[in-house]
Amino acid sequence: MNRFASFREFYPFYLQEHRNRISRRLHFIGSWGVLGLLATALFTGNPWWALGALFCGYGFAWVGHFFFEKNRPATFKHPFYSFAGDWVMFKDILTGKVKL
């Protein structure tokens, strides 16, 4: 089991686990879906949309891992770093640092 002393140490590992372009695209789509569903939850006051955001984000990501990366999501061993990695990778894709 990999141990990481910091997120800075973890993030290169996270990117390595997301080498497949389709998987990255699925993560990116899922993250947009999460933002949209959370906005809907806030706008409507209906918390069920937030639950949908959870399924959307993890659903798209896990399809990417199981069918395209052929690896286990880092969420299973490093849930907090993995969650942060999703959003840092999302930002890095938006800024062009990571290719979509």
Wavefront OBJ file of the C-alpha trace (Angstrom):
o trace
v 0.000 0.000 0.000
v 1.351 3.397 -0.982
v 1.737 5.891 1.821
v 1.843 9.581 1.135
v 3.009 12.242 3.552
v 1.165 15.016 1.727
v -1.201 15.750 -1.111
v 1.745 17.133 -3.069
v 3.313 13.689 -2.850
v 0.023 11.968 -3.745
v -0.979 14.013 -6.801
v 1.644 12.595 -9.238
v 0.434 9.107 -8.260
v -3.148 10.253 -8.816
v -2.316 11.524 -12.312
v -0.562 8.264 -13.123
v -3.762 6.427 -12.201
v -5.589 8.615 -14.763
v -3.452 8.080 -17.861
v -6.362 6.968 -20.030
v -7.875 9.912 -21.885
v -11.425 8.507 -21.831
v -11.180 8.017 -18.081
v -10.056 11.642 -17.620
v -12.935 12.788 -19.798
v -15.398 10.773 -17.738
v -13.992 12.321 -14.542
v -14.311 15.772 -16.083
v -17.918 15.183 -17.189
v -18.761 13.775 -13.762
v -17.263 16.809 -12.039
v -19.330 19.182 -14.185
v -22.361 17.066 -13.330
v -21.562 17.357 -9.625
v -21.355 21.139 -9.876
v -24.640 21.306 -11.766
v -26.444 18.996 -9.356
v -25.122 20.819 -6.276
v -26.233 24.120 -7.800
v -29.657 22.605 -8.413
v -29.807 21.388 -4.798
v -28.984 24.876 -3.537
v -31.333 26.600 -5.950
v -34.304 24.307 -5.282
v -33.604 23.595 -1.620
v -34.031 19.899 -2.393
v -31.180 17.838 -0.864
v -31.910 14.838 -3.105
v -30.035 16.634 -5.875
v -26.930 16.574 -3.661
v -27.269 12.820 -3.336
v -27.482 12.697 -7.116
v -24.240 14.678 -7.255
v -22.518 11.989 -5.219
v -23.682 9.248 -7.587
v -22.852 11.332 -10.640
v -19.291 12.131 -9.582
v -18.357 8.659 -8.429
v -20.374 6.923 -11.139
v -18.558 8.588 -14.024
v -15.177 8.228 -12.305
v -15.600 4.560 -11.465
v -16.734 3.670 -14.980
v -13.488 5.288 -16.140
v -11.433 3.212 -13.741
v -13.108 -0.145 -14.124
v -13.604 -0.100 -17.903
v -10.823 2.111 -19.272
v -8.007 2.408 -16.724
v -8.551 -1.171 -15.544
v -7.494 -0.186 -12.022
v -9.102 0.391 -8.657
v -10.028 3.985 -7.854
v -7.664 5.649 -5.397
v -10.791 6.532 -3.392
v -10.716 3.065 -1.838
v -7.312 3.584 -0.183
v -6.952 7.366 -0.106
v -10.466 8.873 0.031
v -9.537 12.421 1.059
v -6.530 12.816 -1.213
v -8.489 11.241 -4.061
v -11.385 13.666 -3.581
v -8.949 16.584 -3.627
v -7.191 15.054 -6.643
v -10.444 14.993 -8.593
v -10.885 18.722 -8.158
v -7.242 19.618 -8.743
v -7.263 17.540 -11.944
v -10.541 19.263 -12.944
v -8.848 22.646 -12.474
v -5.725 21.437 -14.301
v -7.857 20.305 -17.252
v -9.646 23.676 -17.326
v -6.326 25.525 -17.300
v -4.729 23.237 -19.894
v -2.162 21.706 -17.546
v -3.675 18.245 -18.048
v -4.886 17.175 -21.475
v -8.491 16.189 -21.911
l 1 2 3 4 5 6 7 8 9 10 11 12 13 14 15 16 17 18 19 20 21 22 23 24 25 26 27 28 29 30 31 32 33 34 35 36 37 38 39 40 41 42 43 44 45 46 47 48 49 50 51 52 53 54 55 56 57 58 59 60 61 62 63 64 65 66 67 68 69 70 71 72 73 74 75 76 77 78 79 80 81 82 83 84 85 86 87 88 89 90 91 92 93 94 95 96 97 98 99 100
